[in-house]
Structures are given as C-alpha cells and as structure tokens.
Amino acid sequence: MDKSLAPSKRKVTYDGDLAHLKEAGGLDFGKDFGFGTPKVFERFRREASVLNQSYHHNVTLRRFGHLKPQLALVFGDLVADPEKLLMVTVAAALQEIGYEFQVFSLEDGPVRDVWKSLGASVTIIQNCDKADFFVDWLNFNGIIINSLEATDISTCFLQEPFKSLPLIWTIHDAALAIRLKQYNSHGQIELANHWKKTLNRATAVVFSNYVQPMIFSAFDSGNFVVIPGSPAEAWETNTMMASYKDNMQDNLGLEPKDILIAIVGSRFLYKGLWLEHALILESILPLLADFPSDRDSTSHLKIIILSGSLGNYSVAVEAIAHNLRYPSGIVEYKTVDQDADTVLSIADLVIYGSFLEEESFPEILVKAMCYGRPIIAPELAVIKKYIDDGVNGYLFPKDNVKILSKIVRHVAPKGKVSPLAHNIAARGKTTGRDLMASETVEGYASLLQVVLKLPSEVAPPKDVSELSLKNKQEWQWDLFETIARPIYQKRILRSDLFLDKVEERWNHTQKESSSPIKAVDDTFSYSIWEEEKYIEVAATRKRREEQELKDRSDQPHGTWEEVYKSAKKADRLKNDLHERDERELERTGQPLSIYEPYLGEGVWPFLHVSSIYRGIGLSTKGRRPGAGDIDAPSRLPLLNNPYYRDALGDFGAYFAIANRIDRLHKNAWIGFQCWRATARKASLSGVAERALLNAIQTRKHGDTFYFWVRMDQDPRNPLRLDFWSFCDSINAGNCKYAFSVALKRMYGLKHDLDALPPMPVDGDTWSVMKSWALPTKSFLEFVMFSRMFVDAMDEQMYDEHHRTGRCYLSLSKDKHCYSRVLELLVNVWAYHSARRMVYLDPETGVMQEQHRLQYRRGKMWVKWFSYDTLKSMDEDYAEEYDSDKPARRWLWPLTGEVLWQGVYERERNQRQRQKEKRRQLSKEKLGRMKKRQHQKVIGKYVKPPPEETETSNSTMVVKKSI
C-alpha cells in the first residue's frame, strides 16, 4: 500500500497487533503521515481509460448492456456476525445500483434466510479438492471472498481457467499476519509461502482500517486497499452490554456515585504521547474542586487512561499525575486490548486525547459512542466530518487545550453528568451505530468499478450517488433482528481457531509425506502386480509394433524427416506407454468420438469419463493423470505459445486434432463439447447420445451438422437477437466488421465490396458454445476454411493485440480476443457450405432441422465455401509457403499441415533419388568386389590315406581302392 512519510521529531511505537512490526524494524510514523491512492486503483484506472477511445480505421468500441454484472460472494459459514452484516449491507446497495450476486458458503447458518430475503441464491459447497464440487466461476464477473475460513475455496482461483478472474479478498483481523511471522521464525516456510501466494493471487485485498495493511506490509504485492468502516464496534457493544452488570464498577473499585473519565487515543503510539496525556490531565484538574477530598464521601473522581502496552508506561502516568498534584489513586493506566470494553461500558465521559490526524474515524471512539457515553475530541478533520459540536458530541481546538477545561465543567457540573450531556450522548449512540456505513458502501462500489472487466454484453452499474439513503447510510440491522445471535466471540479469536486447524491439517500432511513406507497389504500388492502386468504387456506390444515397422521397406505417406521426428517422439514417450484401456477399445469401434478441450485443473470436474468422450488438454500442464487425454501442444507446437493458446481457445484443439488426423482419430464422425456446456447442464444426456449415434449409423440426415446448445437460449442473449446482432453484442459491436475484413483478406476481395455472408432471421436458431458433431471428412473441410480465416484475423489484429493486449473485439484487455468470433464461425461455414443443420435436444434427444436447405436457395455463398474453392486456396497457401519461404510472420503454416501437389511430387522424387542412390551404391559395391585383387593360392592340403592294418576288412578296402 502506498504511503508518504515525512521526517518527524516523534518516534512511533506500535499498539497491540503492531508490536511485532517494531521487532522487525517497524515503520517510522511521525507527526505527519498519509496514505496515497492504492496501486490497484491507479493500475485499473489506467486500463479503464481506453474504453471510450476509438480504434484504428474508425472502429469504435460499443457496449450493449443486455445483462447485469454478476458477483459471487464466498463465505466460510453463514453464522450471524458483524462481517456478514457488512457484506449484506454492501450487497443490498450493489443490488440497487445494478449488480446481481450468488452466495456460496462452506457451512450453512441462519444468515441463509437473510440472503434469500434479498433474492440471492445460496449454495453450500465443499472445497475444490472434493469430487462433487461443480461451480463454473467464469459465469461471474468478479468474486468476493469474505473471510479466512473460505480459504479452501480460494485454491480454485489458483488454477486455470479461473486464475485471471477478478478476486477481492476481505481481511477483518491481524491473526494471519501474526501467524506468518511465527511461521517464518519457526521454519514453516512452505506454509508461509502458501498464504503469501494466496494473498498475491487476489486482485485486491481489502482491510477495514489503516492499521491492518501495515501489519501485513511484508506481504503487500501492490494489491492492498483500505475501505474504512465496519459495524463490528456497534455489534460488540450491543452484545456485551447485555452481559455487563453493575459489578463492573466493583471490579474497578468504584462507588455507585463516582465519576469515571476515560482518556483514549490513537492506535498509533508515539514518543510524544505522554505530553498529550499531560495536557489532557491538566485540563481536567479543575474538576477536582467539585469533589470532596475526604475518603468518606460518596462521590469521587476516577480517571483511567486507556492506551497500548508500553511496558512501564504506567509509571510515566503516575509521574505525570504526581507532578500535576493529583491525589494518589485517581489517575490509573490500563491497556486497550484487555480493559477497553470494561472501562468504556461504565465510563461517564470519554475524552479522545490524541492530536494525530488520521484517515478514518477512530474505532475506539466509535465504541465509546455505541456504549452511549458523552465524547469530547479535538477538532481533527476526520472527527469533525461526523461529530457536530454540541449535537452528538463535543469538540475543542487541538491548539487550545484550555477550552477542554470549560467543556468538561459544562458536561459534568458539580461532579455529575448533566442531562444535556446524556441527550447528546444518546444522539452520539445513534450516530455511532451506523458510522461510516456510507464510506464502506462507496468504497466497495468504487473498487468494483475499477477492478471488474465487464464484457460488452454487460451493462455498467449505476453511480453510487443514486443509492437511497437507507441502503447508503445505514447498516442493515433490521435484517438481523430476528436472528438469534450466539455468544459473541471476537473475530481474531475465531481466526486463531481456524488457523490452528489449518496448521494441524498442514502438519498432518507433511508427516504423511515424510513417513517411511509401511508394510503393504494385499490390495497394494495386487496393484503392484497389475502395474507390472501393465508394463509387460505394453513392452510386448511395443516390440511387436517395432518389428512390424522394421519389415516395411517403403513409407509412401510421409517424408524421412517426419519418420525421424516420429521416432524421436516415440523414444521420448517410451516410459509413458500404456495398454489401451476398455474405453479406448470401445472408442475405436464406435462411429463417433467427442473431444472435450480444456485448460487447467479447474475444469476436471466437468469432463466426462466414458468411451464416447476424450479430453484434449490445451497445455501440457494440468492434464488429467491416467485419463488418456490428448496432449494438444505435442500435436501442434503452436499451442506452446501462450499467446495463441489463449487467443485461439478451443480452435487450438481443432487444429491439433486435424493435424495428421489419421494417426489419432479413426472414427467416421467427430464431435466437440465445451466443458462450460456441462457446467450449464446443457451437455448430452445418455438418451441424447444414443439418439445421435443411431442417427449417424442409420444415415438419417446424411452429411449433417448436429449441435445441442442453442443461441436463443444462451444467457448472453436474453433479448434473443439475430445472429449478427448477437455476435456484435459479445464483441464490442465489431463482429461484423471483423468478419468482413477477414473474409476480404482471405479471398482477396475489393475493399468496396460487401463481404458479410447473410445469416437470415427465419425463426430458427444457431449453435453456440462449440458443442457439435459432423462427419470427419466435413470436419477437415471446416478446419481448412478455419485456418485461412484465423490467419486473416490474426494478420489484422496481431500487432496491436500482442503489444498492448487490446483488440477491437473487447472493451478491455482480453487475451481471448478471437475466441468469441470463432465460437460462431462454424455456423457461417455450415450454412453457406450447404450442410444440413440439426438441433439435438441434449435432454430428450429429439432432433429438429434448422434453416432447411430448400429455404436457403439464393442466400448461400456456395461458390465461396465449396470444397473445390477452399482446397484450391489451401494449395495456393501451401505452394507459396513451400516455394517462396516468405520471411514475414505468417500464422497459417503453424496451424496444420502444408500440403500441395508439389510436395507430393518432391517427396516422390526424393524417394526415387534415394532408391536410385541405394541401387547405385549397391552396384558400385559389387563392382568393387569384382575388381578386387585376390591372393594366389600358396598350396593345397591333401588328406593322407588311412594307415594300413592287418585286419581282413582293412585289406579288402585297400584292394578295392587299387
């Protein structure tokens, strides 16, 4: 958090929670200190300043505003406490100026009824690690996490695709900061880093006073914001007043008629504090004359100074009182942390004794007002804003303390608080009950205004000045009146209990990870046997495939470079081979395979696990382990570039699958389903899947484009706009312009020609959310068209978008610039390439043809979308790239295969030359062998005859040989 510090003669120490900062070097506060505009406001205001600017070529960004901004409010529980009261008040105000919100909580509670009374839906959820956690956070424009107890949900926002969502985290106490210091000192670095990573993920971390961000300053990444104001003091006093009885006076040694004056001050403690206390005590000294000095009197004066723990500061207070000649025992020192509520609940008069200018109204003074005590304070800017002298409190000039004596005598004449002072205190209690509620509401509204990046179809909220006074200036106490409040426990104590549980869970996890391996049971032994069998079968299969490949002498479908790459890839993946599971075997025998593109672990709960579906990860990181998902970047290296991975979205998966598709996809039909359709419960049911498979197998509709998410039921289209109007509404009013320019570049049309294909309004609907199926051959044709279209879009938008993050299809910086136009592209291609378009009801499986072919005649651009035209253009692109090797940046060659007739001829000639070269080498080898000089024979070995024997047999043999 920004802060400007000026040289000072006064050294500041720290009260309560700030004490540990002093040990760490602290912050040197002086007489003058202030807080600059938080960096988060400055950063987002700079980005927001481009919204009304015109783009190049007179392209203007437009907002349509068909929808209201959506917020998700996340809580750890729904127990009644001041933090819930604050958020209910803020939510009621935001609702009035145009926001809609949903409530999520880890635990249920009585505040559920309060949220329902505001018309909000309430969902009890579990943390992100649970299998039944299904929330598409992309449905919301912003997330507000209200407490540390909701940290289990915060892990969702550390995963893709939810990492870029605007996230506001509200911190209500300093318990975590104190623990973080302990973690560092005790060597629990991993736990400290976990919390630091969580806080840094937030777009803005909100505090309710200016003390807390200073405590957390070591973890400030430029996202700290202070929105002053909280009903906590009023809530605490309402709860504690019922429990405090008259025995509180006995505990402080007071008689019923004694007068107690409490002197309070700033949370920031500085070296000159004793001087201010001395001035206040000197001003009160004349009041002693109204009290008899004998101990037998029934009325006495008692003064208690409430301040932070300063070690031996009580000795300094006694010395000041002694020097001012106060009788012994009248002036006493007590600490704020332990005795504030006890003293303030029975004090007759409260004097604010600090002259330090602060940014927000002192919380200790709010508590005194809520206890119904008359207050006297110096004329500081923040105090004068809420206190009218003589109306709801008393003020005195900070440079003329003598006036304080007159005010004290006026408030408590003759040792008794006057009825006028009681009336003023009653009005002060009413003021304190709702003090700074308007600042809190305005603060959250202003923060959301600069943090949220609202798309063009979402209307901006109204200005906070249009709020009604009730929602702006008062906490929503009436909504909590009927709720039975449990025994109140201070916020910091509850946070400590929660952090204890987190530490216990963390330590348990660390012990499990570091514990030695125990004896395995039968189940574990069986799993090892299964794994060994798995590896052995995979190795056998691999050896068989390698032997078959070795027997092949010619590879007509591919270059030697491709063979080399494939071999290298197989070598890299040899440790990742696995036996084909049942789902993969079933998938091979089916006519249809549906792919589900995704990015990040946050999407896993929405992906299907069945033979008809298969995931395709757009990034190597975040893929499901053991699910057999496709690694898109390994099939299309372009997706290793984060820019194009985000800009293309699901089209990156289309291009990856189409790239040498015969090596991956063996089915006659192919389909895609967006995981967000599953989140909206718009994915195919079992009945619909069977209906689709039956239609494919029976060739019910022929070459058909099936889709199951309708444009007229899309939440982004509440007005049921036509195709081009809807496309404009979600693309800042420039969809038609982007299409026109891209098609002109793609086809080389003249600039004065209207290049926008007609999409008629005939009562039928179109496909959205990239959930459809069609024949594999038609899919390849669509990809061929899409590659050229995307290349044309990239040519016109890349430079500006890559450099600044801006494009004329969005009102703010948007890394998914192309995705909303590409989402609807398949409709244009299917309609104008004369494909039948059939809507499949995802629940019932009922099919209904849209935009019937007989009614399209004369409206389709068949010439421009025919296969022959697209194939000719594709070959022209390939020939240009293959022959000319242009040096310019060109996206098209990176999105798939580069093939034309010249490539086939060159590869055939290359194979022929290699064959001729091998034949020539063989011929030369034989020639060398023939011409090689042979060594002459030196001699010849002759086997000697066998030795003669005297046996008859041997004699006969010899004779025969003669």
GIJOTA-V139087 format. One record per residue. RES is the residue in three letters. SS is DSSP state (A for helix, B for strand, O for the rest). OMEGA is omega in whole degrees, -180 to 180 (none if undefined). Layout:
((RES/SS/OMEGA) (RES/SS/OMEGA))
//
This chain:
((MET/O/-179) (ASP/O/176) (LYS/O/179) (SER/B/-176) (LEU/B/179) (ALA/O/177) (PRO/O/-176) (SER/O/176) (LYS/O/-177) (ARG/O/179) (LYS/O/-175) (VAL/B/169) (THR/B/-168) (TYR/B/-175) (ASP/O/171) (GLY/A/-175) (ASP/A/-177) (LEU/A/-174) (ALA/A/-177) (HIS/A/177) (LEU/A/179) (LYS/A/180) (GLU/A/-177) (ALA/O/-178) (GLY/O/172) (GLY/O/176) (LEU/O/-174) (ASP/O/177) (PHE/O/180) (GLY/O/-179) (LYS/O/-179) (ASP/O/172) (PHE/B/-178) (GLY/B/-177) (PHE/O/179) (GLY/O/178) (THR/O/-180) (PRO/O/-178) (LYS/A/-178) (VAL/A/177) (PHE/A/-178) (GLU/A/-177) (ARG/A/-176) (PHE/A/176) (ARG/A/176) (ARG/A/179) (GLU/A/-178) (ALA/A/-177) (SER/O/-178) (VAL/O/-171) (LEU/O/-175) (ASN/O/-179) (GLN/O/178) (SER/B/178) (TYR/O/180) (HIS/A/180) (HIS/A/175) (ASN/A/175) (VAL/O/-177) (THR/B/177) (LEU/O/-178) (ARG/O/174) (ARG/O/-178) (PHE/O/172) (GLY/O/177) (HIS/O/-174) (LEU/B/175) (LYS/O/176) (PRO/O/-177) (GLN/B/178) (LEU/B/172) (ALA/B/178) (LEU/B/-173) (VAL/B/-178) (PHE/B/173) (GLY/O/178) (ASP/O/179) (LEU/O/176) (VAL/O/180) (ALA/O/177) (ASP/O/-177) (PRO/A/179) (GLU/A/176) (LYS/A/178) (LEU/A/178) (LEU/A/-176) (MET/A/176) (VAL/A/178) (THR/A/179) (VAL/A/-178) (ALA/A/179) (ALA/A/178) (ALA/A/179) (LEU/A/178) (GLN/A/-179) (GLU/A/-178) (ILE/O/170) (GLY/O/180) (TYR/O/168) (GLU/B/-176) (PHE/B/173) (GLN/B/-176) (VAL/B/176) (PHE/B/-179) (SER/B/177) (LEU/O/180) (GLU/O/179) (ASP/O/180) (GLY/O/-176) (PRO/O/-178) (VAL/A/175) (ARG/A/-179) (ASP/A/178) (VAL/A/180) (TRP/A/179) (LYS/A/178) (SER/A/176) (LEU/O/179) (GLY/O/-178) (ALA/O/174) (SER/B/-178) (VAL/B/-179) (THR/B/176) (ILE/B/-173) (ILE/O/174) (GLN/O/-176) (ASN/O/-172) (CYS/O/-178) (ASP/O/-179) (LYS/O/-176) (ALA/O/-176) (ASP/O/-180) (PHE/O/-176) (PHE/O/175) (VAL/O/175) (ASP/O/-176) (TRP/A/178) (LEU/A/175) (ASN/A/-175) (PHE/O/176) (ASN/O/179) (GLY/B/-180) (ILE/B/175) (ILE/B/176) (ILE/B/-166) (ASN/O/-175) (SER/O/176) (LEU/A/-177) (GLU/A/180) (ALA/A/-176) (THR/A/178) (ASP/A/178) (ILE/A/-176) (SER/A/178) (THR/A/177) (CYS/A/-173) (PHE/A/171) (LEU/A/-178) (GLN/O/171) (GLU/O/4) (PRO/O/-174) (PHE/O/-175) (LYS/O/-176) (SER/O/179) (LEU/O/174) (PRO/O/-175) (LEU/B/177) (ILE/B/-179) (TRP/B/-180) (THR/B/178) (ILE/B/-174) (HIS/O/-178) (ASP/O/-174) (ALA/O/-176) (ALA/A/-178) (LEU/A/180) (ALA/A/178) (ILE/A/179) (ARG/A/-179) (LEU/A/176) (LYS/A/179) (GLN/A/179) (TYR/A/-180) (ASN/A/-179) (SER/A/-178) (HIS/O/178) (GLY/O/178) (GLN/O/-173) (ILE/A/-178) (GLU/A/179) (LEU/A/177) (ALA/A/179) (ASN/A/177) (HIS/A/180) (TRP/A/179) (LYS/A/178) (LYS/A/180) (THR/A/180) (LEU/A/-180) (ASN/A/178) (ARG/A/-176) (ALA/O/173) (THR/O/177) (ALA/B/173) (VAL/B/-171) (VAL/B/174) (PHE/B/-177) (SER/O/174) (ASN/O/-173) (TYR/O/178) (VAL/O/-174) (GLN/A/179) (PRO/A/176) (MET/A/178) (ILE/A/-179) (PHE/O/-170) (SER/A/-180) (ALA/A/-177) (PHE/A/-179) (ASP/O/176) (SER/O/-179) (GLY/O/-178) (ASN/O/-180) (PHE/B/180) (VAL/B/175) (VAL/B/172) (ILE/O/-172) (PRO/O/176) (GLY/O/179) (SER/O/175) (PRO/O/-174) (ALA/A/-178) (GLU/A/179) (ALA/A/179) (TRP/A/-179) (GLU/A/-179) (THR/A/177) (ASN/A/-179) (THR/A/-174) (MET/A/-180) (MET/A/178) (ALA/O/-177) (SER/O/180) (TYR/O/-179) (LYS/O/-179) (ASP/O/-179) (ASN/A/175) (MET/A/177) (GLN/A/178) (ASP/A/180) (ASN/A/179) (LEU/O/179) (GLY/O/-177) (LEU/O/173) (GLU/O/-178) (PRO/O/-177) (LYS/O/178) (ASP/O/177) (ILE/B/180) (LEU/B/175) (ILE/B/178) (ALA/B/177) (ILE/B/-179) (VAL/B/-178) (GLY/O/-175) (SER/O/172) (ARG/O/180) (PHE/B/-177) (LEU/B/-173) (TYR/B/-171) (LYS/O/-179) (GLY/O/-179) (LEU/A/-179) (TRP/A/-180) (LEU/A/178) (GLU/A/177) (HIS/A/179) (ALA/A/179) (LEU/A/179) (ILE/A/-180) (LEU/A/178) (GLU/A/179) (SER/A/-179) (ILE/A/-173) (LEU/A/-180) (PRO/A/-179) (LEU/A/180) (LEU/A/-178) (ALA/A/-179) (ASP/A/-178) (PHE/O/178) (PRO/O/-175) (SER/O/-178) (ASP/O/-177) (ARG/O/-179) (ASP/O/-179) (SER/O/180) (THR/O/-178) (SER/O/180) (HIS/O/176) (LEU/B/178) (LYS/B/-180) (ILE/B/179) (ILE/B/176) (ILE/B/178) (LEU/B/-179) (SER/B/179) (GLY/O/-179) (SER/O/-179) (LEU/O/179) (GLY/O/-176) (ASN/O/-179) (TYR/A/177) (SER/A/177) (VAL/A/178) (ALA/A/179) (VAL/A/179) (GLU/A/180) (ALA/A/179) (ILE/A/180) (ALA/A/-180) (HIS/A/180) (ASN/A/178) (LEU/O/176) (ARG/O/169) (TYR/O/175) (PRO/O/-179) (SER/O/176) (GLY/O/-179) (ILE/O/-179) (VAL/B/-177) (GLU/B/-180) (TYR/B/176) (LYS/B/-178) (THR/B/-179) (VAL/A/-173) (ASP/A/-174) (GLN/A/-168) (ASP/A/-174) (ALA/A/-177) (ASP/A/180) (THR/A/-177) (VAL/A/-176) (LEU/A/-178) (SER/A/-178) (ILE/A/-179) (ALA/O/176) (ASP/O/-178) (LEU/B/180) (VAL/B/179) (ILE/B/176) (TYR/B/-169) (GLY/O/179) (SER/O/179) (PHE/O/-176) (LEU/O/178) (GLU/O/-180) (GLU/O/-176) (GLU/O/-178) (SER/O/-178) (PHE/O/-177) (PRO/O/-178) (GLU/A/-179) (ILE/A/178) (LEU/A/175) (VAL/A/180) (LYS/A/178) (ALA/A/179) (MET/A/-180) (CYS/A/174) (TYR/O/179) (GLY/O/-179) (ARG/O/173) (PRO/B/-179) (ILE/B/174) (ILE/B/-175) (ALA/B/176) (PRO/B/-177) (GLU/O/174) (LEU/O/-173) (ALA/A/-176) (VAL/A/179) (ILE/A/179) (LYS/A/-179) (LYS/O/-175) (TYR/O/-177) (ILE/O/173) (ASP/O/-177) (ASP/B/178) (GLY/O/179) (VAL/O/177) (ASN/O/178) (GLY/B/-179) (TYR/B/179) (LEU/B/174) (PHE/B/179) (PRO/O/-177) (LYS/O/178) (ASP/O/179) (ASN/O/-175) (VAL/O/-178) (LYS/A/179) (ILE/A/178) (LEU/A/180) (SER/A/-179) (LYS/A/-179) (ILE/A/180) (VAL/A/179) (ARG/A/179) (HIS/A/-179) (VAL/A/-176) (ALA/O/178) (PRO/A/177) (LYS/A/174) (GLY/A/-178) (LYS/O/180) (VAL/O/-175) (SER/O/176) (PRO/A/177) (LEU/A/179) (ALA/A/177) (HIS/A/178) (ASN/A/178) (ILE/A/178) (ALA/A/178) (ALA/A/177) (ARG/A/176) (GLY/A/178) (LYS/A/177) (THR/A/178) (THR/A/-178) (GLY/A/-179) (ARG/A/-178) (ASP/O/-176) (LEU/O/176) (MET/O/175) (ALA/A/-179) (SER/A/179) (GLU/A/180) (THR/A/-180) (VAL/A/180) (GLU/A/-180) (GLY/A/179) (TYR/A/179) (ALA/A/179) (SER/A/180) (LEU/A/179) (LEU/A/-179) (GLN/A/-178) (VAL/A/-176) (VAL/A/-175) (LEU/O/175) (LYS/O/-174) (LEU/O/177) (PRO/O/-172) (SER/O/179) (GLU/O/-178) (VAL/B/-179) (ALA/O/176) (PRO/O/179) (PRO/O/176) (LYS/O/179) (ASP/O/-178) (VAL/A/179) (SER/A/-180) (GLU/A/179) (LEU/O/173) (SER/O/-177) (LEU/A/-178) (LYS/A/-179) (ASN/A/-176) (LYS/A/-170) (GLN/A/-178) (GLU/O/169) (TRP/O/-176) (GLN/O/-178) (TRP/A/-173) (ASP/A/180) (LEU/A/-178) (PHE/A/-176) (GLU/O/-177) (THR/O/-178) (ILE/O/176) (ALA/O/-177) (ARG/O/177) (PRO/O/176) (ILE/O/-172) (TYR/O/176) (GLN/O/-176) (LYS/O/-175) (ARG/A/-175) (ILE/A/178) (LEU/A/178) (ARG/A/178) (SER/A/178) (ASP/A/179) (LEU/A/179) (PHE/A/-180) (LEU/A/174) (ASP/A/179) (LYS/A/179) (VAL/A/179) (GLU/A/179) (GLU/A/178) (ARG/A/180) (TRP/A/180) (ASN/A/178) (HIS/A/179) (THR/A/180) (GLN/A/179) (LYS/A/180) (GLU/A/-179) (SER/A/-177) (SER/A/-177) (SER/O/179) (PRO/O/-179) (ILE/O/-180) (LYS/O/178) (ALA/O/-176) (VAL/O/176) (ASP/O/-177) (ASP/A/-179) (THR/A/-180) (PHE/A/178) (SER/A/179) (TYR/A/180) (SER/A/177) (ILE/A/179) (TRP/A/178) (GLU/A/-180) (GLU/A/178) (GLU/A/177) (LYS/A/180) (TYR/A/-178) (ILE/A/-178) (GLU/A/180) (VAL/A/179) (ALA/A/180) (ALA/A/178) (THR/A/-180) (ARG/A/-180) (LYS/A/-180) (ARG/A/180) (ARG/A/180) (GLU/A/179) (GLU/A/179) (GLN/A/178) (GLU/A/179) (LEU/A/-178) (LYS/A/-178) (ASP/O/-178) (ARG/O/-177) (SER/O/-176) (ASP/O/178) (GLN/O/-174) (PRO/O/-175) (HIS/O/177) (GLY/O/-180) (THR/O/178) (TRP/A/177) (GLU/A/178) (GLU/A/177) (VAL/A/180) (TYR/A/179) (LYS/A/180) (SER/A/179) (ALA/A/178) (LYS/A/179) (LYS/A/178) (ALA/A/178) (ASP/A/179) (ARG/A/-175) (LEU/O/-175) (LYS/A/178) (ASN/A/-177) (ASP/A/-180) (LEU/O/178) (HIS/O/179) (GLU/O/180) (ARG/O/-179) (ASP/O/-176) (GLU/A/-179) (ARG/A/-179) (GLU/A/178) (LEU/A/178) (GLU/A/-179) (ARG/A/-179) (THR/A/-177) (GLY/O/-179) (GLN/O/180) (PRO/O/-173) (LEU/B/171) (SER/B/-178) (ILE/B/-179) (TYR/B/-180) (GLU/B/178) (PRO/B/178) (TYR/B/179) (LEU/O/174) (GLY/O/-176) (GLU/A/-179) (GLY/A/-176) (VAL/A/-174) (TRP/A/-178) (PRO/A/-176) (PHE/A/-178) (LEU/O/-178) (HIS/O/175) (VAL/O/178) (SER/O/-173) (SER/O/-177) (ILE/O/-177) (TYR/B/174) (ARG/B/179) (GLY/B/174) (ILE/B/-177) (GLY/B/-180) (LEU/O/177) (SER/O/178) (THR/O/176) (LYS/O/175) (GLY/O/177) (ARG/O/180) (ARG/O/180) (PRO/O/175) (GLY/O/-178) (ALA/O/-179) (GLY/O/-180) (ASP/O/-179) (ILE/B/176) (ASP/B/-174) (ALA/A/-179) (PRO/A/179) (SER/A/178) (ARG/A/179) (LEU/O/-176) (PRO/A/179) (LEU/A/-177) (LEU/A/171) (ASN/A/176) (ASN/O/-177) (PRO/A/-179) (TYR/A/-178) (TYR/A/176) (ARG/A/179) (ASP/A/-176) (ALA/A/-177) (LEU/A/-179) (GLY/O/-177) (ASP/A/178) (PHE/A/173) (GLY/A/176) (ALA/A/178) (TYR/A/-178) (PHE/A/-179) (ALA/A/-180) (ILE/A/-179) (ALA/A/-179) (ASN/O/-176) (ARG/O/-173) (ILE/A/-177) (ASP/A/178) (ARG/A/-175) (LEU/O/-171) (HIS/O/-177) (LYS/O/-174) (ASN/O/-178) (ALA/O/-180) (TRP/B/-180) (ILE/B/179) (GLY/B/177) (PHE/B/177) (GLN/O/180) (CYS/O/-180) (TRP/A/180) (ARG/A/173) (ALA/A/175) (THR/A/178) (ALA/A/178) (ARG/O/-178) (LYS/O/178) (ALA/O/178) (SER/O/-176) (LEU/O/172) (SER/O/178) (GLY/A/179) (VAL/A/-179) (ALA/A/178) (GLU/A/180) (ARG/A/178) (ALA/A/180) (LEU/A/179) (LEU/A/179) (ASN/A/179) (ALA/A/179) (ILE/A/-176) (GLN/A/-180) (THR/O/-178) (ARG/O/-175) (LYS/O/-177) (HIS/O/180) (GLY/O/180) (ASP/O/-168) (THR/B/174) (PHE/B/178) (TYR/B/175) (PHE/B/-174) (TRP/O/171) (VAL/O/-171) (ARG/B/178) (MET/A/-176) (ASP/A/175) (GLN/A/179) (ASP/O/179) (PRO/O/179) (ARG/O/-175) (ASN/O/-178) (PRO/O/-179) (LEU/O/-180) (ARG/O/-180) (LEU/O/175) (ASP/O/-170) (PHE/A/-175) (TRP/A/178) (SER/A/177) (PHE/A/180) (CYS/A/177) (ASP/A/-175) (SER/A/-179) (ILE/O/-179) (ASN/O/175) (ALA/O/176) (GLY/O/-173) (ASN/O/180) (CYS/A/-178) (LYS/A/178) (TYR/A/-180) (ALA/A/178) (PHE/A/-176) (SER/A/-179) (VAL/A/-178) (ALA/A/-180) (LEU/A/176) (LYS/A/179) (ARG/A/-176) (MET/A/-177) (TYR/A/-179) (GLY/O/-178) (LEU/O/177) (LYS/O/-175) (HIS/O/-178) (ASP/O/-179) (LEU/O/177) (ASP/O/-174) (ALA/O/-180) (LEU/O/-179) (PRO/O/179) (PRO/O/175) (MET/O/-166) (PRO/O/174) (VAL/O/-175) (ASP/O/-180) (GLY/O/178) (ASP/O/-174) (THR/O/-176) (TRP/O/-178) (SER/B/173) (VAL/O/175) (MET/O/169) (LYS/O/178) (SER/O/-174) (TRP/B/178) (ALA/B/179) (LEU/B/179) (PRO/B/-178) (THR/A/178) (LYS/A/178) (SER/A/177) (PHE/A/179) (LEU/A/176) (GLU/A/177) (PHE/A/178) (VAL/A/178) (MET/A/176) (PHE/A/-176) (SER/A/-179) (ARG/A/179) (MET/A/179) (PHE/A/179) (VAL/A/178) (ASP/A/179) (ALA/A/177) (MET/A/-179) (ASP/A/-179) (GLU/A/-178) (GLN/A/-173) (MET/A/-169) (TYR/A/-172) (ASP/A/-179) (GLU/A/-176) (HIS/A/-179) (HIS/A/-177) (ARG/A/-173) (THR/A/-175) (GLY/O/-179) (ARG/O/170) (CYS/O/-172) (TYR/O/175) (LEU/O/-180) (SER/O/-179) (LEU/O/-180) (SER/O/177) (LYS/O/-173) (ASP/O/-180) (LYS/O/177) (HIS/O/-170) (CYS/O/-173) (TYR/O/-162) (SER/A/-176) (ARG/A/174) (VAL/A/-179) (LEU/A/179) (GLU/A/-176) (LEU/A/-174) (LEU/A/-176) (VAL/A/178) (ASN/A/180) (VAL/A/-179) (TRP/A/-177) (ALA/A/-178) (TYR/A/-172) (HIS/A/172) (SER/O/174) (ALA/O/173) (ARG/O/172) (ARG/B/-178) (MET/B/-175) (VAL/B/176) (TYR/B/179) (LEU/B/179) (ASP/O/-174) (PRO/O/-179) (GLU/O/-174) (THR/O/-177) (GLY/O/178) (VAL/O/-177) (MET/B/180) (GLN/B/-179) (GLU/B/180) (GLN/B/175) (HIS/O/-176) (ARG/O/-173) (LEU/A/-177) (GLN/A/179) (TYR/A/-178) (ARG/O/-173) (ARG/O/-179) (GLY/O/-180) (LYS/O/-176) (MET/O/174) (TRP/O/-174) (VAL/A/-178) (LYS/A/-176) (TRP/A/-176) (PHE/A/180) (SER/O/-178) (TYR/A/-178) (ASP/A/180) (THR/A/-178) (LEU/A/180) (LYS/A/179) (SER/A/179) (MET/A/180) (ASP/A/179) (GLU/A/176) (ASP/A/177) (TYR/A/-177) (ALA/A/-180) (GLU/A/179) (GLU/A/-179) (TYR/A/-175) (ASP/A/-175) (SER/A/-173) (ASP/A/-176) (LYS/O/-175) (PRO/O/-178) (ALA/O/-178) (ARG/O/176) (ARG/O/-174) (TRP/O/-177) (LEU/O/-171) (TRP/A/-178) (PRO/A/-177) (LEU/A/-176) (THR/A/179) (GLY/O/-176) (GLU/O/176) (VAL/O/-174) (LEU/O/170) (TRP/O/-173) (GLN/A/179) (GLY/A/178) (VAL/A/179) (TYR/A/-179) (GLU/A/-180) (ARG/A/179) (GLU/A/178) (ARG/A/178) (ASN/A/179) (GLN/A/178) (ARG/A/179) (GLN/A/179) (ARG/A/178) (GLN/A/178) (LYS/A/178) (GLU/A/180) (LYS/A/178) (ARG/A/179) (ARG/A/179) (GLN/A/178) (LEU/A/179) (SER/A/179) (LYS/A/179) (GLU/A/180) (LYS/A/178) (LEU/A/178) (GLY/A/178) (ARG/A/-180) (MET/A/180) (LYS/A/-177) (LYS/A/-177) (ARG/O/179) (GLN/O/-179) (HIS/O/179) (GLN/O/179) (LYS/O/-178) (VAL/O/-179) (ILE/O/-179) (GLY/O/-178) (LYS/O/-179) (TYR/O/177) (VAL/O/-177) (LYS/O/-180) (PRO/O/177) (PRO/O/179) (PRO/O/-179) (GLU/O/-180) (GLU/O/179) (THR/O/-177) (GLU/O/-179) (THR/O/-178) (SER/A/-178) (ASN/A/-179) (SER/A/179) (THR/A/179) (MET/A/-180) (VAL/A/-178) (VAL/A/-180) (LYS/A/-179) (LYS/A/-180) (SER/A/178) (ILE/O/none))
//
